[in-house]
Amino acid sequence: MTLRQAIDSATAQLAGAGIDSARWDAEQLAAHVAGTDRGRLRFVDPPDEFFGRFQEAVAARAQRVPLQHLTGTVGFGPVLLHVGAGVFIPRPETEAMFEWAAAQSLPARPVIVDACTGSGALAVALSRRWPGARVVGIDDSDAALDYARRNAEGTGVELVHADIGTPGLLPDLDRRVDLLVSNPPYVPDNAVLEPEVSQYDPPHAVFGGRDGMAVIPTVVARAARWLRPGGLFAVEHDDTTSTLTVECVNSIGLFEDVVARNDLTGRPRFVTARKGDRRCE
């Protein structure tokens, strides 16, 4: 069997398991097992032991083990992140929020907060965008922060183990933050999800209560306190709760330019706002 034949066979197997990205996943797994990049597969002449290892990886993926758990990494914006069991896998949908944030005009050495940082995806990517920034990532999961620390190595990202709703959390940030972003748990509890999510992503990082809005008001309130006047805010939400999220941000009475925005697939995915001049008491 040639490498191309092995990939073709794997593609058929994964498609039969209900995986829409069967060809992509098969090629990514082949590249991982071969120790190369997907774009260089045509130059690979794999040894005999490759095929057994490749088939094992394909069989696991056909059982709906996430591709990222099998490769141990996921690309997010400009960075490659380590991920695995116990941490939420960053999705392409969140890259739309990163792109919005990266396009904003901030001071030369901004203060940036990533609330519910998980693997550190937004924090690390924004640190790459603004190397001189103070970037703080906050999460209450030990497992997630283990990955975030690994992903933040070599950066200036500060990681804080805390619940974002803790009263009086990080008072040194009050009215000093230039940008706060958050991808909190927001999926409604009764949502039907793909096995890769329902069986492998930590529920604590996925589900946001009956309507998906359990955590978002807490994040909004934290942004109201930490952001400086003119500071920027972005929070991700379920594609069914855009209006609720806009109403939540407006209800504080401290934000201007509140805008509902779509992800890369055109679905409503995050809300942005600018902090006004009024003080949060």
C-alpha positions in Angstrom: 0.0 0.0 0.0 1.2 3.5 -0.8 0.8 6.5 1.4 -1.8 7.9 -0.9 -3.8 4.7 -0.9 -3.6 4.6 2.9 -4.9 8.2 3.1 -7.7 7.4 0.6 -8.7 4.3 2.7 -8.6 6.4 5.9 -10.7 9.1 4.3 -13.4 6.6 3.4 -13.3 5.1 6.9 -13.6 8.5 8.6 -16.4 9.6 6.3 -18.3 6.4 7.1 -17.9 7.4 10.8 -19.8 10.6 10.1 -16.8 13.0 10.1 -17.4 15.8 7.7 -13.7 16.7 7.4 -12.6 13.2 6.6 -9.9 14.0 4.0 -8.4 16.8 6.1 -8.3 14.6 9.2 -6.8 11.7 7.4 -4.0 13.9 6.0 -3.4 15.6 9.3 -3.1 12.2 11.0 -0.8 11.0 8.3 1.4 14.0 8.7 1.5 13.7 12.5 2.5 10.0 12.4 5.1 10.7 9.7 6.5 13.6 11.7 6.0 16.2 8.9 3.6 18.9 7.8 0.5 18.1 5.8 1.8 20.2 2.9 4.9 17.9 2.6 3.1 14.6 2.6 3.8 14.1 -1.1 7.5 14.0 -0.4 7.2 11.4 2.3 8.3 7.8 1.7 7.1 6.2 5.0 8.7 3.1 6.5 6.6 0.0 7.0 5.9 0.7 10.6 4.1 3.9 9.6 1.1 2.1 8.3 0.2 0.3 11.5 0.6 3.5 13.6 -1.5 5.4 11.1 -4.3 2.9 11.1 -4.4 3.0 14.9 -4.8 6.8 14.8 -7.5 6.6 12.2 -9.4 3.9 14.2 -9.3 6.2 17.2 -10.5 9.2 15.1 -13.3 7.0 13.7 -14.4 6.5 17.3 -14.7 10.3 17.5 -11.7 10.9 19.6 -10.9 14.6 18.7 -8.2 15.0 16.0 -6.5 17.5 18.3 -6.2 14.9 21.1 -4.5 12.6 18.7 -2.1 15.1 17.4 -1.7 17.0 20.7 -1.9 20.4 19.1 -4.3 22.9 17.4 -3.6 26.0 15.4 -5.2 29.2 16.6 -4.6 32.4 14.7 -0.8 32.9 14.7 0.0 30.3 17.3 0.2 26.5 17.7 -1.3 25.3 21.0 -0.8 22.2 23.0 -4.2 20.6 24.0 -5.5 17.3 25.3 -7.7 15.7 27.8 -9.1 18.2 30.4 -9.0 21.4 28.3 -11.4 22.9 25.9 -10.1 22.8 22.3 -10.2 26.2 20.7 -12.5 26.5 17.7 -12.2 28.4 14.5 -15.3 30.4 15.5 -13.2 32.1 18.2 -10.6 33.2 15.7 -13.2 35.8 14.4 -13.1 37.4 17.9 -9.3 37.3 17.9 -9.1 39.0 14.5 -11.5 41.7 15.7 -9.3 42.3 18.8 -6.1 42.2 16.8 -7.4 44.9 14.5 -8.1 47.4 17.3 -5.9 50.4 18.1 -4.4 50.0 21.6 -1.6 51.8 23.5 1.9 50.6 22.8 2.0 48.6 26.0 -1.6 47.7 26.6 -3.1 45.8 29.5 -5.1 42.8 28.2 -7.2 40.3 30.1 -8.5 36.9 28.8 -11.2 35.8 31.1 -11.9 32.0 31.1 -8.6 31.5 29.2 -8.7 27.7 29.0 -5.7 26.6 27.0 -4.5 30.3 26.8 -5.5 30.6 23.2 -6.6 34.2 23.1 -4.0 35.3 25.7 -1.1 33.8 23.9 -2.3 35.0 20.4 -2.9 38.5 21.7 0.6 38.5 23.4 2.0 37.7 19.9 0.1 40.6 18.5 1.2 43.0 21.2 4.6 41.7 22.5 4.9 44.7 24.9 1.5 44.1 26.5 0.7 42.9 30.0 -1.6 40.0 29.3 -3.4 38.3 32.1 -5.2 34.9 31.5 -7.7 33.8 34.2 -9.3 30.3 34.6 -10.5 28.2 37.5 -9.4 24.8 36.0 -6.2 23.2 37.1 -6.1 21.0 34.0 -6.7 23.9 31.6 -4.0 26.1 33.3 -1.5 23.2 33.0 -1.9 23.5 29.2 -2.0 27.3 29.3 1.3 27.4 31.2 2.9 25.2 28.5 1.4 27.3 25.7 2.5 30.6 27.4 6.2 29.5 27.8 8.4 32.2 26.3 5.7 34.9 26.5 4.9 37.5 29.1 1.4 36.1 29.7 0.5 36.0 33.4 -1.8 33.2 34.4 -4.2 33.4 37.4 -6.0 30.5 39.0 -9.4 32.0 40.0 -13.1 32.0 39.4 -13.9 35.1 37.3 -16.8 35.8 39.6 -14.7 36.0 42.8 -15.6 39.3 44.6 -12.7 41.7 44.7 -10.6 39.7 42.2 -7.4 41.5 41.1 -8.3 45.0 42.3 -5.0 46.3 40.7 -6.8 45.9 37.3 -9.7 48.2 38.2 -10.1 50.9 35.4 -6.7 49.9 34.0 -7.5 47.3 31.3 -7.4 48.3 27.7 -8.9 45.2 26.2 -10.9 42.3 27.9 -11.8 39.3 25.8 -13.6 36.2 26.9 -14.8 32.8 25.5 -16.7 31.6 28.6 -18.9 28.5 28.8 -22.0 29.4 26.9 -23.7 26.3 25.4 -27.2 25.7 26.7 -27.4 22.7 28.9 -29.8 20.8 26.6 -27.9 21.4 23.4 -27.1 18.3 21.3 -23.4 18.3 20.5 -21.0 16.3 18.4 -19.3 13.4 20.2 -16.0 15.2 20.1 -17.5 17.9 22.3 -19.9 16.0 24.5 -17.5 13.2 25.3 -14.2 14.9 25.4 -14.4 18.7 26.1 -14.7 19.4 29.9 -18.4 20.2 30.6 -17.4 23.0 33.0 -15.8 24.8 30.0 -18.7 24.1 27.6 -22.1 24.5 29.3 -23.5 27.8 30.5 -26.8 26.9 32.2 -30.3 26.5 30.9 -30.0 29.2 28.3 -26.2 29.4 28.0 -26.1 32.8 29.9 -25.0 31.6 33.3 -21.5 33.0 33.1 -21.7 35.9 30.6 -23.3 38.4 33.0 -20.4 37.8 35.4 -17.9 38.5 32.6 -19.7 41.6 31.6 -19.7 42.9 35.2 -16.0 42.2 35.5 -15.3 44.1 32.2 -17.3 47.0 33.6 -15.0 47.2 36.6 -11.7 46.5 35.0 -11.8 48.4 31.8 -10.6 51.9 31.7 -12.8 54.6 30.1 -12.5 53.8 26.3 -11.4 50.3 27.0 -12.7 47.5 24.6 -14.6 44.4 25.4 -15.5 41.2 23.4 -17.4 38.2 24.7 -18.3 35.0 22.8 -21.8 33.5 23.0 -24.0 30.7 21.6 -25.4 31.4 18.2 -28.9 31.5 19.8 -28.1 34.1 22.4 -26.8 37.1 20.5 -29.8 39.3 21.5 -29.6 38.2 25.2 -25.9 39.0 25.2 -26.4 42.5 23.7 -29.2 43.1 26.3 -26.8 42.0 29.1 -24.1 44.4 28.0 -26.5 47.3 27.6 -28.1 46.6 31.0 -24.9 47.6 32.8 -25.3 51.2 31.5 -21.6 51.7 31.1 -20.9 50.5 27.6 -21.1 52.3 24.2 -20.9 51.0 20.6 -22.4 47.7 21.5 -22.3 45.5 18.4 -23.3 41.9 17.7 -20.9 40.3 15.3 -20.7 37.0 13.3 -18.1 34.3 13.2 -16.3 33.1 10.1 -19.4 31.0 9.1 -21.7 33.9 9.3 -23.4 32.9 12.6 -23.9 35.4 15.4 -21.0 34.6 17.7 -19.7 37.5 19.8 -20.5 41.0 21.1 -18.1 43.9 21.3 -18.4 47.2 23.2 -16.5 50.2 24.4 -16.4 51.3 28.0 -17.9 54.8 28.5 -16.7 57.4 31.0 -19.1 56.6 33.9 -17.5 54.8 36.9 -18.6 51.3 38.0 -19.4 51.5 41.7 
